[in-house]
Amino acid sequence: MGEMETAPKPGRDVPPKKDKLQTKRKAQDPFPGPAPVPVEVVQKFCRIDKSRKLPRSKAKTRSRLEVAEAEEEETSIKAARSELLLAEEPGFLEGEDGEDTAKICQADIVEAVDIASAAKHFDLNLRQFGPYRLNYSRTGRHLAFGGRRGHVAALDWVTKKLMCEINVMEAVRDIRFLHSEALLAVAQNRWLHIYDNQGIELHCIRRCDRVTRLEFLPFHFLLATASETGFLTYLDVSVGKIVAALNARAGRLDVMSQNPYNAVIHLGHSNGTVSLWSPAMKEPLAKILCHRGGVRAVAVDSTGTYMATSGLDHQLKIFDLRGTYQPLSTRTLPHGAGHLAFSQRGLLVAGMGDVVNIWAGQGKGSPPSLEQPYLTHRLSGPVHGLQFCPFEDVLGVGHSGGVTSMLVPGAGEPNFDGLESNPYRSRKQRQEWEVKALLEKVPAELICLDPRALAEVDVISLEQGKKERIERLGYDPQGYDPEAKAPFQPKPKQKGRSSTASLVKRKRKVMDEEHRDKVRQSLQQQQQQQQQKEAKAKSTGARPSALDRFVR
Amino acid sequence: MKVKMLSRNPDNYVRETKLDLQRVPRNYDPTLHPFEVPREYVRALNATKLERVFAKPFLASLDGHRDGVNCLAKHPKNLATILSGACDGEVRIWNLTQRNCIRTIQAHEGFVRGICTRFCGTSFFTVGDDKTVKQWKMDGPGYGEEEEPLHTILGKTVYTGIDHHWKEAVFATCGQQVDIWDEQRTNPICSMTWGFDSISSVKFNPVETFLLGSCASDRNIVLYDMRQATPLKKVILDMRTNTICWNPMEAFIFTAANEDYNLYTFDMRALDTPVMVHMDHVSAVLDVDYSPTGKEFVSASFDKSIRIFPVDKSRSREVYHTKRMQHVICVKWTSDSKYIMCGSDEMNIRLWKANASEKLGVLTSREKAAKDYNQKLKEKFQHYPHIKRIARHRHLPKSIYSQIQEQRIMKEARRRKEVNRIKHSKPGSVPIVSEKKKHIVAVVK
């Protein structure tokens, strides 16, 4: 008997043994099912606001919407799971045992980090050609700076390879890269000039005169210029046309910033207001009263949630842009901040005189807390330009002594998307990207406060369509309100039967008829209600009380 | 002090050799991809415009018949073979890939009224004005042999249509009555009739293979059950139906091509209301055929155009016309759902693409991905006014265009009259009849 059990019979197959092992393994799996995904990450990828109610629609549409919503949930879970594949981690700087990070100087940081990062800190001493304004290209690989006395240069700051260096023989007020590192826009004393990255002047745009500030809207290919004459001009650089020249009616425009989330231009004025502009409208989209004196600097963070402003009243305020437009936090600065900038991860830098202060928040979504600065640095001259380098932990400062590149751990977004802005792109990749970007250039008319407005159901057109259908057919074949009727319009007749008096008489007749119907209906309802009351009164045959006279 | 700077190793981001692919790291965070909706909208607009740019559906015209093409049939096993019968009694077999005629048979004296292939693909049947039903071999006659039918059946009356069973060796002809024949016998196994008028076409149901439908001259469509050898029910419409076609995917759905310029999709189980009324033609609809996917069908009309309709919509998604194509008598959708063939009055058979802007041939994986993406974009943004306007735009010949305007004015006038009648009479005295039910006169079981 024992033999038969132990020796495997020829007809019998081996699986029974395996099955036991398999079941053992299954029983031991401590994490059955798919891996859990943190809820906040899933929230980040959710695009449907389920609390919004849609206007009543047909059953087919509603079922399709339900299917789409279920798909969207699944997709956001998958996208949240794909976050596991992101390779890089953001930088950080922590003091030990109550050490204040603001007291750590750049030299200490340079000593403590690796060689490659240490090389990112450099100082260009250019005292001869005046205070400098600077701009990083969208990928963060190239830097362009322009000095007040006409010195313009563009270089790849990582490899320190100079692309061009020229003197434009005129005062340079602002400098910006256009969509890629191939083109530069320089706001010179008289007009706006466009240069190639080899220093060749391509265009001189005389319609934009006395420009003080430039902003480039990358997805619309629009260059916004604010001028001393009080005009905000939008120039489409792909076609070469001026899309809109708006008169801001607020005097000299000195303070300008763009909201990267919705491509709205924020202008700061000397009466303490910040106005929001879109090229589609002649009037500002909104005006926010920020300061008691003039506004000196405006900056908006990359998600479009917070706006930081500083004014002549030495206040630095952070406003909530998506919702209430109210100040979230305020701080009094000893010296007014003339320049503000946000980093990709929500760090705020303020340039006050020759000192820069950087404030950090708790995480990516929260506003920077203005209590304690995260880092500070003193430069060799007053600050004239500030920008965080995209995708790097570096802050570029243009001042009267030249250009400085500071290390700010935790400022840059660690994981870029190769198809949007890739600092390591080759020439071919750049060309492909440029063609695709030009093909999907967003028309300027679509700029508004909510960039997702195009995805909303157009309720106004729906209702207008309904009205037109009722007019044409007398009833709405796609509607669900059988009672809805178009107002009666008497048909015009010939031979004097269409005089005002007879029209009025005809209208009166129809109105009286409808009125009579309504009265009849309401009488019927009243009778029914009476009967119900009597039935109720009869059913409650309790003792009459003195309070019964108040029963309705 | 604990410090770490973001530093990337270029080796992880730049390719090693020129022969490698470029590395493209992805981050799907929505903050890195602003303006999603406007950019997708612009992409959808571009996709719609490109679709119109690449919409070149006409492929080939098969020349050879000496009289108008009256009927077409598909080979059940071979995609490249089609058979056509002309009004002078000639039957031709064509090869679509080489676009030439491989065989010609003088089948009948007078019109070839109907042609159908056997389900195995070895033979086909034709009926003609000379009151005969002939069965022919699909392969040509051997060397030294004459072109002769395998089998000839002489009837007493003219047969106007023929269809073969999808699984058994049985076929049905129609003329004065519907006859079911066994291939081995010379007499029909049963004859069914309901009504006194001639029957113009008969079709077997591909899914429930014992069901047949037929269209008669007294404006009715009759459904028969072969097992019980009786008619099941009939629906009487306003005007005569020319042909019907069963949906190859849905067992009980069929579409009827009617003389009142419309097509009606019926569910056999509830014949009192059509599932959908398809209105877009401006003249009588002569033939209809379903796509093998069961989601669309093509209709041929006496106005010189063919239209492709989705099953669940009442408007056509596509219209094909040519200056040289006159009244289209018959149309077929090939079994790979990619091509449409139509035979017309002027002796030509034309081959069209079912999706006008489709690229034929093998697509690379990137092309497929781009095509799928564009398709989804167009579907997502199809209701936006600018995109709808571009997607819907078709060039129409002047005759059809002016007819559409005229008929729209007439329909509006009729509708206004009805609305006024309802408005000015006692509520409830004039019944509001939906558009679908208007065209059905009666259903008889």
HADDOCK unambig.tbl for C-alpha pairs under 7 A between the chains (distance, minus, plus):
assign (segid A and resid 45 and name CA) (segid B and resid 30 and name CA) 6.82 0.50 0.50
assign (segid A and resid 90 and name CA) (segid B and resid 6 and name CA) 5.81 0.50 0.50
assign (segid A and resid 91 and name CA) (segid B and resid 4 and name CA) 5.05 0.50 0.50
assign (segid A and resid 91 and name CA) (segid B and resid 5 and name CA) 4.56 0.50 0.50
assign (segid A and resid 91 and name CA) (segid B and resid 6 and name CA) 4.90 0.50 0.50
assign (segid A and resid 92 and name CA) (segid B and resid 3 and name CA) 5.70 0.50 0.50
assign (segid A and resid 92 and name CA) (segid B and resid 4 and name CA) 5.41 0.50 0.50
assign (segid A and resid 92 and name CA) (segid B and resid 5 and name CA) 6.70 0.50 0.50
assign (segid A and resid 93 and name CA) (segid B and resid 2 and name CA) 5.70 0.50 0.50
assign (segid A and resid 93 and name CA) (segid B and resid 3 and name CA) 4.39 0.50 0.50
assign (segid A and resid 93 and name CA) (segid B and resid 4 and name CA) 6.52 0.50 0.50
assign (segid A and resid 94 and name CA) (segid B and resid 1 and name CA) 5.77 0.50 0.50
assign (segid A and resid 94 and name CA) (segid B and resid 2 and name CA) 5.07 0.50 0.50
assign (segid A and resid 94 and name CA) (segid B and resid 3 and name CA) 6.35 0.50 0.50
assign (segid A and resid 95 and name CA) (segid B and resid 1 and name CA) 4.54 0.50 0.50
assign (segid A and resid 95 and name CA) (segid B and resid 2 and name CA) 6.30 0.50 0.50
assign (segid A and resid 96 and name CA) (segid B and resid 1 and name CA) 5.34 0.50 0.50
assign (segid A and resid 113 and name CA) (segid B and resid 4 and name CA) 6.62 0.50 0.50
assign (segid A and resid 113 and name CA) (segid B and resid 5 and name CA) 6.81 0.50 0.50
assign (segid A and resid 117 and name CA) (segid B and resid 5 and name CA) 6.66 0.50 0.50
assign (segid A and resid 117 and name CA) (segid B and resid 7 and name CA) 6.29 0.50 0.50
assign (segid A and resid 261 and name CA) (segid B and resid 34 and name CA) 6.16 0.50 0.50
assign (segid A and resid 303 and name CA) (segid B and resid 31 and name CA) 6.14 0.50 0.50
assign (segid A and resid 392 and name CA) (segid B and resid 6 and name CA) 6.64 0.50 0.50
assign (segid A and resid 393 and name CA) (segid B and resid 5 and name CA) 6.57 0.50 0.50
assign (segid A and resid 393 and name CA) (segid B and resid 6 and name CA) 6.06 0.50 0.50
assign (segid A and resid 409 and name CA) (segid B and resid 4 and name CA) 6.59 0.50 0.50
assign (segid A and resid 409 and name CA) (segid B and resid 5 and name CA) 5.11 0.50 0.50
assign (segid A and resid 414 and name CA) (segid B and resid 6 and name CA) 6.69 0.50 0.50
assign (segid A and resid 415 and name CA) (segid B and resid 27 and name CA) 6.46 0.50 0.50
assign (segid A and resid 416 and name CA) (segid B and resid 26 and name CA) 6.95 0.50 0.50
assign (segid A and resid 416 and name CA) (segid B and resid 27 and name CA) 6.16 0.50 0.50
assign (segid A and resid 417 and name CA) (segid B and resid 25 and name CA) 5.87 0.50 0.50
assign (segid A and resid 417 and name CA) (segid B and resid 26 and name CA) 4.51 0.50 0.50
assign (segid A and resid 417 and name CA) (segid B and resid 27 and name CA) 4.78 0.50 0.50
assign (segid A and resid 418 and name CA) (segid B and resid 24 and name CA) 4.69 0.50 0.50
assign (segid A and resid 418 and name CA) (segid B and resid 25 and name CA) 5.06 0.50 0.50
assign (segid A and resid 418 and name CA) (segid B and resid 26 and name CA) 5.66 0.50 0.50
assign (segid A and resid 419 and name CA) (segid B and resid 24 and name CA) 6.96 0.50 0.50
assign (segid A and resid 424 and name CA) (segid B and resid 13 and name CA) 6.55 0.50 0.50
assign (segid A and resid 424 and name CA) (segid B and resid 14 and name CA) 6.50 0.50 0.50
assign (segid A and resid 440 and name CA) (segid B and resid 39 and name CA) 5.73 0.50 0.50
assign (segid A and resid 440 and name CA) (segid B and resid 42 and name CA) 5.51 0.50 0.50
assign (segid A and resid 440 and name CA) (segid B and resid 43 and name CA) 5.76 0.50 0.50
assign (segid A and resid 442 and name CA) (segid B and resid 38 and name CA) 6.15 0.50 0.50
assign (segid A and resid 442 and name CA) (segid B and resid 39 and name CA) 5.98 0.50 0.50
assign (segid A and resid 442 and name CA) (segid B and resid 42 and name CA) 6.49 0.50 0.50
assign (segid A and resid 451 and name CA) (segid B and resid 35 and name CA) 6.12 0.50 0.50
assign (segid A and resid 452 and name CA) (segid B and resid 37 and name CA) 5.88 0.50 0.50
assign (segid A and resid 454 and name CA) (segid B and resid 37 and name CA) 6.74 0.50 0.50
assign (segid A and resid 454 and name CA) (segid B and resid 38 and name CA) 6.97 0.50 0.50
assign (segid A and resid 455 and name CA) (segid B and resid 37 and name CA) 6.63 0.50 0.50
assign (segid A and resid 473 and name CA) (segid B and resid 416 and name CA) 6.69 0.50 0.50
assign (segid A and resid 473 and name CA) (segid B and resid 419 and name CA) 6.44 0.50 0.50
assign (segid A and resid 474 and name CA) (segid B and resid 419 and name CA) 6.44 0.50 0.50
